[in-house]
Amino acid sequence: MAEITNLNRFRKQKARAERRAGADANAAKFGRTRAQREQEEAQAEKARALLDAHRRNGEDEA
């Protein structure tokens, strides 16, 4: 006799694989690691601090 297979199990496995592939594609397209986000935030803060350090106190020249 042939082996009995549960078609629902295969259908669900296929759906999970498709969702996982879509999630991986989105992560590659939009995702950044936590370290990358923290590095970008630190660079932005450093740039703001540098600009603030070079500001004149008093009247702006027009």
C-alpha positions in Angstrom: 0.0 0.0 0.0 1.0 3.6 -0.4 2.0 5.8 2.4 -0.8 8.1 3.6 0.2 11.8 3.6 -1.5 14.7 5.2 -2.0 17.3 2.6 -2.8 20.0 5.2 0.7 19.6 6.6 2.3 20.2 3.3 0.0 23.1 2.5 0.9 24.8 5.8 4.6 24.1 5.3 4.5 25.7 1.9 2.7 28.8 3.3 5.2 29.1 6.1 8.1 29.0 3.6 6.5 31.7 1.5 5.9 34.0 4.5 9.5 33.4 5.6 10.9 34.2 2.1 8.8 37.4 2.1 10.0 38.4 5.5 13.6 37.8 4.5 13.2 39.9 1.4 11.8 42.8 3.5 14.5 42.5 6.0 17.1 42.7 3.3 15.4 45.7 1.7 14.5 47.7 4.8 16.1 46.2 7.8 19.2 47.5 9.7 20.9 45.8 12.6 20.7 47.4 16.0 24.4 48.2 15.8 23.9 50.1 12.5 21.1 52.1 13.9 23.1 53.0 17.0 26.1 54.0 14.9 24.0 56.2 12.7 22.4 57.9 15.7 25.9 58.4 17.3 27.2 60.0 14.0 24.2 62.3 13.8 24.6 63.4 17.4 28.3 64.0 16.9 27.5 66.1 13.8 24.9 68.1 15.8 27.4 68.7 18.6 30.0 69.8 16.1 27.7 72.4 14.6 26.5 73.6 17.9 30.1 74.1 19.0 30.8 76.3 16.0 27.7 78.5 16.6 28.3 82.1 17.5 26.7 83.4 20.7 25.0 86.6 19.9 23.6 88.2 16.8 23.4 86.5 13.5 25.2 88.1 10.6 22.8 88.9 7.8 
